[in-house]
Amino acid sequence: MKKVWIAIAIAAAALLAGCNTVAGVGKDVQKAGEAVERAAK
């Protein structure tokens, strides 16, 4: 179980490092929303 949390922490750090600006965060949120919409269809 501990390995799972470590993997989640590494993934979160990578995501945060990848979108280090407000515009980057907005784009990431938009992409996630689009993925959810596609999955719902």
C-alpha distance (Angstrom), angle and dihedral (degrees) to the residues before:
residue distance angle dihedral
M1 . . .
K2 3.79 . .
K3 3.81 90.5 .
V4 3.79 90.1 56.0
W5 3.80 91.9 55.0
I6 3.80 90.8 47.8
A7 3.80 90.4 52.2
I8 3.81 90.8 48.8
A9 3.81 90.9 49.6
I10 3.82 91.7 50.4
A11 3.81 91.5 48.3
A12 3.81 91.5 48.8
A13 3.81 91.3 49.5
A14 3.80 90.9 50.0
L15 3.80 91.5 50.0
L16 3.78 92.5 48.4
A17 3.79 91.9 47.7
G18 3.81 90.4 48.9
C19 3.79 94.2 54.6
N20 3.78 103.1 40.2
T21 3.80 94.6 153.3
V22 3.78 132.3 63.8
A23 3.81 89.7 -116.9
G24 3.79 89.5 52.7
V25 3.80 91.3 51.6
G26 3.80 90.2 50.0
K27 3.78 91.9 51.6
D28 3.80 91.5 48.5
V29 3.80 91.6 50.2
Q30 3.80 90.4 48.0
K31 3.82 91.8 51.0
A32 3.80 90.5 49.2
G33 3.81 90.4 50.7
E34 3.79 91.3 49.9
A35 3.81 90.4 50.6
V36 3.80 90.4 52.3
E37 3.81 90.8 49.5
R38 3.81 91.6 50.7
A39 3.81 91.0 48.6
A40 3.80 91.0 50.3
K41 3.82 93.6 55.3
